[in-house]
Amino acid sequence: MTDRYLVDKLSLKHHWIKSVYKETSGYIHLSNRHIFSSIKTDKTSNGMKINFTLSKDNSEQIDQNLVFESIAAITKITELLLEYLHGWAFTKDNPNLPNKEKND
């Protein structure tokens, strides 16, 4: 099972999952998200100052509102995944039930 498969399946019922995946998957797969989250710019009297930080912990570079939003999204997606897994387990435990009862 791939992340793309899960995104496609969960997005059928929960459309917001595709946009969350698109915005956050760059943090998992090395991408411009990693690079740009380590850059901080400041206007100075002489022009623009750019700070580029490479560290094990870049928490001061990340907007805390994005951190809380990410935690909420991860929590909701985990709840949805557990709901689907529960349905799958129920179906496997009850193979003789009609499909209508399995979906309730």
OpenMM code with the backbone's topology and positions (N, CA, C; nanometers):
from openmm import Vec3, app, unit

residues = "MET THR ASP ARG TYR LEU VAL ASP LYS LEU SER LEU LYS HIS HIS TRP ILE LYS SER VAL TYR LYS GLU THR SER GLY TYR ILE HIS LEU SER ASN ARG HIS ILE PHE SER SER ILE LYS THR ASP LYS THR SER ASN GLY MET LYS ILE ASN PHE THR LEU SER LYS ASP ASN SER GLU GLN ILE ASP GLN ASN LEU VAL PHE GLU SER ILE ALA ALA ILE THR LYS ILE THR GLU LEU LEU LEU GLU TYR LEU HIS GLY TRP ALA PHE THR LYS ASP ASN PRO ASN LEU PRO ASN LYS GLU LYS ASN ASP".split()
positions = [
    Vec3(0.0857, -0.1164, 0.0000),
    Vec3(0.0000, 0.0000, 0.0000),
    Vec3(0.0908, 0.1234, 0.0000),
    Vec3(0.0665, 0.2130, -0.0929),
    Vec3(0.1492, 0.3336, -0.1039),
    Vec3(0.0764, 0.4547, -0.0473),
    Vec3(0.1528, 0.5597, -0.0206),
    Vec3(0.0891, 0.6825, 0.0277),
    Vec3(-0.0035, 0.7401, -0.0796),
    Vec3(0.0336, 0.7277, -0.2072),
    Vec3(-0.0520, 0.7773, -0.3159),
    Vec3(-0.1863, 0.7039, -0.3156),
    Vec3(-0.1850, 0.5727, -0.2970),
    Vec3(-0.3084, 0.4939, -0.2927),
    Vec3(-0.3966, 0.5413, -0.1771),
    Vec3(-0.3372, 0.5584, -0.0594),
    Vec3(-0.4145, 0.6033, 0.0571),
    Vec3(-0.4728, 0.7421, 0.0340),
    Vec3(-0.3932, 0.8324, -0.0214),
    Vec3(-0.4421, 0.9680, -0.0496),
    Vec3(-0.5598, 0.9623, -0.1457),
    Vec3(-0.5450, 0.8855, -0.2526),
    Vec3(-0.6536, 0.8757, -0.3509),
    Vec3(-0.7804, 0.8174, -0.2903),
    Vec3(-0.7680, 0.7117, -0.2120),
    Vec3(-0.8855, 0.6469, -0.1524),
    Vec3(-0.9510, 0.7352, -0.0462),
    Vec3(-0.8700, 0.7916, 0.0440),
    Vec3(-0.9268, 0.8748, 0.1500),
    Vec3(-0.9851, 1.0046, 0.0951),
    Vec3(-0.9293, 1.0544, -0.0149),
    Vec3(-0.9778, 1.1794, -0.0739),
    Vec3(-1.1147, 1.1660, -0.1396),
    Vec3(-1.1559, 1.0442, -0.1676),
    Vec3(-1.2896, 1.0261, -0.2250),
    Vec3(-1.3971, 1.0775, -0.1298),
    Vec3(-1.3728, 1.0593, -0.0011),
    Vec3(-1.4689, 1.1011, 0.1011),
    Vec3(-1.4259, 1.2300, 0.1722),
    Vec3(-1.2950, 1.2536, 0.1787),
    Vec3(-1.2394, 1.3679, 0.2530),
    Vec3(-1.1479, 1.4463, 0.1588),
    Vec3(-1.2056, 1.5408, 0.0857),
    Vec3(-1.1345, 1.6106, -0.0217),
    Vec3(-1.0120, 1.6889, 0.0268),
    Vec3(-1.0095, 1.7327, 0.1492),
    Vec3(-0.8996, 1.8128, 0.2010),
    Vec3(-0.7683, 1.7344, 0.2112),
    Vec3(-0.7746, 1.6040, 0.2100),
    Vec3(-0.6541, 1.5222, 0.2278),
    Vec3(-0.5544, 1.5436, 0.1141),
    Vec3(-0.6021, 1.5587, -0.0098),
    Vec3(-0.5096, 1.5790, -0.1218),
    Vec3(-0.4266, 1.7056, -0.1050),
    Vec3(-0.4897, 1.8140, -0.0645),
    Vec3(-0.4140, 1.9388, -0.0494),
    Vec3(-0.3174, 1.9307, 0.0685),
    Vec3(-0.3585, 1.8641, 0.1761),
    Vec3(-0.2675, 1.8467, 0.2903),
    Vec3(-0.1478, 1.7621, 0.2484),
    Vec3(-0.1734, 1.6559, 0.1753),
    Vec3(-0.0634, 1.5701, 0.1289),
    Vec3(0.0305, 1.6476, 0.0382),
    Vec3(-0.0271, 1.7242, -0.0543),
    Vec3(0.0547, 1.8014, -0.1482),
    Vec3(0.1443, 1.9012, -0.0745),
    Vec3(0.0901, 1.9652, 0.0288),
    Vec3(0.1659, 2.0668, 0.1023),
    Vec3(0.2674, 2.0079, 0.1999),
    Vec3(0.2449, 1.8862, 0.2460),
    Vec3(0.3319, 1.8316, 0.3506),
    Vec3(0.4257, 1.7215, 0.3052),
    Vec3(0.3976, 1.6579, 0.1939),
    Vec3(0.4827, 1.5454, 0.1531),
    Vec3(0.6252, 1.5892, 0.1228),
    Vec3(0.6443, 1.7155, 0.0914),
    Vec3(0.7788, 1.7668, 0.0664),
    Vec3(0.8692, 1.7612, 0.1878),
    Vec3(0.8107, 1.7552, 0.3064),
    Vec3(0.8915, 1.7420, 0.4276),
    Vec3(0.9397, 1.5985, 0.4471),
    Vec3(0.8684, 1.5041, 0.3898),
    Vec3(0.9064, 1.3638, 0.4016),
    Vec3(1.0080, 1.3273, 0.2957),
    Vec3(0.9816, 1.3680, 0.1720),
    Vec3(1.0700, 1.3405, 0.0597),
    Vec3(1.1545, 1.4666, 0.0397),
    Vec3(1.2865, 1.4554, 0.0514),
    Vec3(1.3741, 1.5722, 0.0421),
    Vec3(1.3351, 1.6574, -0.0782),
    Vec3(1.3029, 1.7846, -0.0518),
    Vec3(1.2504, 1.8709, -0.1568),
    Vec3(1.2744, 2.0165, -0.1217),
    Vec3(1.2127, 2.1039, -0.2009),
    Vec3(1.2256, 2.2467, -0.1741),
    Vec3(1.1658, 2.2858, -0.0391),
    Vec3(1.0743, 2.2060, 0.0157),
    Vec3(1.0207, 2.2332, 0.1494),
    Vec3(1.1337, 2.2335, 0.2529),
    Vec3(1.2213, 2.1349, 0.2423),
    Vec3(1.3348, 2.1290, 0.3344),
    Vec3(1.4249, 2.2510, 0.3163),
    Vec3(1.4540, 2.2832, 0.1953),
    Vec3(1.5457, 2.3936, 0.1664),
    Vec3(1.4861, 2.5263, 0.2122),
    Vec3(1.3641, 2.5558, 0.1689),
    Vec3(1.3051, 2.6857, 0.2000),
    Vec3(1.2692, 2.7028, 0.3471),
    Vec3(1.2443, 2.5937, 0.4176),
    Vec3(1.2143, 2.6085, 0.5604),
    Vec3(1.3400, 2.6413, 0.6403),
    Vec3(1.4570, 2.6265, 0.5801),
    Vec3(1.5811, 2.6578, 0.6509),
    Vec3(1.6336, 2.7966, 0.6170),
    Vec3(1.5601, 2.8727, 0.5350),
    Vec3(1.6025, 3.0064, 0.4940),
    Vec3(1.5156, 3.1108, 0.5619),
    Vec3(1.5815, 3.2119, 0.6157),
    Vec3(1.5101, 3.3237, 0.6779),
    Vec3(1.5647, 3.4524, 0.6174),
    Vec3(1.4742, 3.5397, 0.5743),
    Vec3(1.5181, 3.6665, 0.5161),
    Vec3(1.4738, 3.7823, 0.6045),
    Vec3(1.5571, 3.8856, 0.6076),
    Vec3(1.5263, 4.0073, 0.6823),
    Vec3(1.5681, 4.1275, 0.5997),
    Vec3(1.4828, 4.2284, 0.5954),
    Vec3(1.5206, 4.3532, 0.5293),
    Vec3(1.6103, 4.4311, 0.6245),
    Vec3(1.7168, 4.4859, 0.5709),
    Vec3(1.8078, 4.5695, 0.6497),
    Vec3(1.8181, 4.7046, 0.5810),
    Vec3(1.8853, 4.7976, 0.6454),
    Vec3(1.9033, 4.9294, 0.5846),
    Vec3(1.9900, 4.9212, 0.4594),
    Vec3(2.0692, 4.8154, 0.4485),
    Vec3(2.1573, 4.7974, 0.3322),
    Vec3(2.0969, 4.7075, 0.2248),
    Vec3(1.9794, 4.6570, 0.2460),
    Vec3(1.9185, 4.5673, 0.1487),
    Vec3(1.8509, 4.4494, 0.2164),
    Vec3(1.8877, 4.3311, 0.1753),
    Vec3(1.8256, 4.2092, 0.2252),
    Vec3(1.9314, 4.1205, 0.2880),
    Vec3(1.8985, 4.0622, 0.4017),
    Vec3(1.9874, 3.9689, 0.4708),
    Vec3(1.9228, 3.8308, 0.4629),
    Vec3(2.0017, 3.7326, 0.4209),
    Vec3(1.9514, 3.5961, 0.4096),
    Vec3(2.0298, 3.5070, 0.5042),
    Vec3(1.9582, 3.4356, 0.5900),
    Vec3(2.0201, 3.3385, 0.6805),
    Vec3(1.9783, 3.1998, 0.6363),
    Vec3(2.0758, 3.1137, 0.6219),
    Vec3(2.0512, 2.9753, 0.5834),
    Vec3(2.1043, 2.8876, 0.6949),
    Vec3(2.0189, 2.8082, 0.7554),
    Vec3(2.0568, 2.7272, 0.8704),
    Vec3(2.0424, 2.5793, 0.8390),
    Vec3(2.1456, 2.5054, 0.8680),
    Vec3(2.1395, 2.3596, 0.8608),
    Vec3(2.1627, 2.3078, 1.0014),
    Vec3(2.0641, 2.2386, 1.0536),
    Vec3(2.0784, 2.1862, 1.1886),
    Vec3(1.9878, 2.0662, 1.2067),
    Vec3(2.0119, 1.9971, 1.3152),
    Vec3(1.9266, 1.8837, 1.3501),
    Vec3(1.7862, 1.9321, 1.3880),
    Vec3(1.7778, 2.0511, 1.4443),
    Vec3(1.6507, 2.1068, 1.4908),
    Vec3(1.6344, 2.2472, 1.4343),
    Vec3(1.5394, 2.2652, 1.3434),
    Vec3(1.5153, 2.3978, 1.2863),
    Vec3(1.3825, 2.4553, 1.3343),
    Vec3(1.3427, 2.4216, 1.4565),
    Vec3(1.2117, 2.4611, 1.5070),
    Vec3(1.1929, 2.6119, 1.5142),
    Vec3(1.3003, 2.6885, 1.5330),
    Vec3(1.2822, 2.8335, 1.5390),
    Vec3(1.2554, 2.8927, 1.4010),
    Vec3(1.2825, 2.8187, 1.2946),
    Vec3(1.2574, 2.8655, 1.1591),
    Vec3(1.1121, 2.8417, 1.1174),
    Vec3(1.0427, 2.7524, 1.1853),
    Vec3(0.9090, 2.7108, 1.1427),
    Vec3(0.8014, 2.7876, 1.2189),
    Vec3(0.7045, 2.8390, 1.1452),
    Vec3(0.5908, 2.9091, 1.2038),
    Vec3(0.5132, 2.8123, 1.2932),
    Vec3(0.4960, 2.8464, 1.4196),
    Vec3(0.4290, 2.7581, 1.5151),
    Vec3(0.2847, 2.7286, 1.4769),
    Vec3(0.2181, 2.8220, 1.4088),
    Vec3(0.0814, 2.7948, 1.3623),
    Vec3(0.0799, 2.6793, 1.2635),
    Vec3(0.1833, 2.6710, 1.1781),
    Vec3(0.1935, 2.5590, 1.0842),
    Vec3(0.2182, 2.4282, 1.1576),
    Vec3(0.2941, 2.4345, 1.2656),
    Vec3(0.3193, 2.3143, 1.3453),
    Vec3(0.1880, 2.2622, 1.4034),
    Vec3(0.1086, 2.3507, 1.4631),
    Vec3(-0.0194, 2.3096, 1.5225),
    Vec3(-0.1171, 2.2604, 1.4154),
    Vec3(-0.1189, 2.3278, 1.2997),
    Vec3(-0.2058, 2.2843, 1.1899),
    Vec3(-0.1635, 2.1458, 1.1404),
    Vec3(-0.0344, 2.1226, 1.1323),
    Vec3(0.0161, 1.9917, 1.0890),
    Vec3(-0.0217, 1.8823, 1.1882),
    Vec3(-0.0101, 1.9117, 1.3161),
    Vec3(-0.0465, 1.8143, 1.4189),
    Vec3(-0.1953, 1.7796, 1.4094),
    Vec3(-0.2784, 1.8809, 1.3888),
    Vec3(-0.4230, 1.8568, 1.3756),
    Vec3(-0.4526, 1.7704, 1.2524),
    Vec3(-0.3842, 1.7990, 1.1414),
    Vec3(-0.4059, 1.7203, 1.0192),
    Vec3(-0.3603, 1.5767, 1.0381),
    Vec3(-0.2443, 1.5573, 1.0985),
    Vec3(-0.1931, 1.4220, 1.1230),
    Vec3(-0.2881, 1.3445, 1.2135),
    Vec3(-0.3388, 1.4109, 1.3165),
    Vec3(-0.4329, 1.3469, 1.4088),
    Vec3(-0.5592, 1.3031, 1.3357),
    Vec3(-0.6157, 1.3919, 1.2542),
    Vec3(-0.7394, 1.3595, 1.1821),
    Vec3(-0.7163, 1.2479, 1.0812),
    Vec3(-0.6061, 1.2539, 1.0073),
    Vec3(-0.5773, 1.1495, 0.9088),
    Vec3(-0.5557, 1.0150, 0.9779),
    Vec3(-0.4899, 1.0156, 1.0936),
    Vec3(-0.4695, 0.8917, 1.1690),
    Vec3(-0.6043, 0.8346, 1.2139),
    Vec3(-0.6943, 0.9212, 1.2601),
    Vec3(-0.8284, 0.8754, 1.2992),
    Vec3(-0.9015, 0.8129, 1.1804),
    Vec3(-0.8926, 0.8758, 1.0635),
    Vec3(-0.9580, 0.8219, 0.9440),
    Vec3(-0.8979, 0.6880, 0.9037),
    Vec3(-0.7661, 0.6790, 0.9094),
    Vec3(-0.7001, 0.5538, 0.8746),
    Vec3(-0.7416, 0.4423, 0.9707),
    Vec3(-0.7500, 0.4730, 1.1003),
    Vec3(-0.7940, 0.3737, 1.1981),
    Vec3(-0.9387, 0.3309, 1.1726),
    Vec3(-1.0222, 0.4263, 1.1305),
    Vec3(-1.1618, 0.3940, 1.0966),
    Vec3(-1.1658, 0.2947, 0.9799),
    Vec3(-1.0855, 0.3196, 0.8768),
    Vec3(-1.0808, 0.2277, 0.7630),
    Vec3(-1.0236, 0.0922, 0.8027),
    Vec3(-0.9208, 0.0910, 0.8866),
    Vec3(-0.8629, -0.0356, 0.9314),
    Vec3(-0.9629, -0.1156, 1.0142),
    Vec3(-1.0412, -0.0456, 1.0968),
    Vec3(-1.1454, -0.1120, 1.1749),
    Vec3(-1.2470, -0.1769, 1.0806),
    Vec3(-1.2871, -0.1050, 0.9766),
    Vec3(-1.3807, -0.1601, 0.8788),
    Vec3(-1.3231, -0.2806, 0.8068),
    Vec3(-1.1949, -0.2735, 0.7732),
    Vec3(-1.1285, -0.3848, 0.7066),
    Vec3(-1.1252, -0.5075, 0.7985),
    Vec3(-1.0889, -0.4844, 0.9261),
    Vec3(-1.0834, -0.5952, 1.0226),
    Vec3(-1.2217, -0.6559, 1.0427),
    Vec3(-1.3248, -0.5720, 1.0508),
    Vec3(-1.4616, -0.6214, 1.0671),
    Vec3(-1.5017, -0.7082, 0.9478),
    Vec3(-1.4680, -0.6609, 0.8268),
    Vec3(-1.5000, -0.7362, 0.7054),
    Vec3(-1.4292, -0.8711, 0.7047),
    Vec3(-1.3043, -0.8734, 0.7444),
    Vec3(-1.2281, -0.9989, 0.7472),
    Vec3(-1.2826, -1.0948, 0.8535),
    Vec3(-1.3295, -1.0392, 0.9661),
    Vec3(-1.3849, -1.1229, 1.0728),
    Vec3(-1.5260, -1.1724, 1.0423),
    Vec3(-1.5938, -1.1095, 0.9466),
    Vec3(-1.7328, -1.1421, 0.9152),
    Vec3(-1.7517, -1.1608, 0.7643),
    Vec3(-1.6852, -1.2581, 0.7054),
    Vec3(-1.6911, -1.2728, 0.5591),
    Vec3(-1.8281, -1.3128, 0.5058),
    Vec3(-1.9158, -1.3641, 0.5896),
    Vec3(-2.0472, -1.4099, 0.5423),
    Vec3(-2.1549, -1.3031, 0.5490),
    Vec3(-2.1252, -1.1864, 0.6049),
    Vec3(-2.2255, -1.0799, 0.6113),
    Vec3(-2.2425, -1.0166, 0.4732),
    Vec3(-2.3648, -0.9774, 0.4388),
    Vec3(-2.3854, -0.9060, 0.3118),
    Vec3(-2.3090, -0.7732, 0.3132),
    Vec3(-2.2733, -0.7217, 0.1972),
    Vec3(-2.1971, -0.5978, 0.1867),
    Vec3(-2.2650, -0.4810, 0.2549),
    Vec3(-2.3983, -0.4726, 0.2503),
    Vec3(-2.4687, -0.3603, 0.3131),
    Vec3(-2.4415, -0.3557, 0.4621),
    Vec3(-2.4454, -0.4686, 0.5310),
    Vec3(-2.4209, -0.4738, 0.6755),
    Vec3(-2.2759, -0.4399, 0.7071),
    Vec3(-2.1830, -0.4775, 0.6242),
    Vec3(-2.0412, -0.4509, 0.6454),
    Vec3(-2.0129, -0.3015, 0.6425),
    Vec3(-2.0874, -0.2266, 0.5609),
    Vec3(-2.0630, -0.0831, 0.5444),
    Vec3(-2.1285, 0.0014, 0.6520),
    Vec3(-2.2143, -0.0555, 0.7332),
    Vec3(-2.2849, 0.0207, 0.8385),
    Vec3(-2.1992, 0.0436, 0.9583),
] * unit.nanometer
topology = app.Topology()
chain = topology.addChain("A")
for resn in residues:
    res = topology.addResidue(resn, chain)
    for name in ("N", "CA", "C"):
        topology.addAtom(name, app.Element.getBySymbol(name[0]), res)
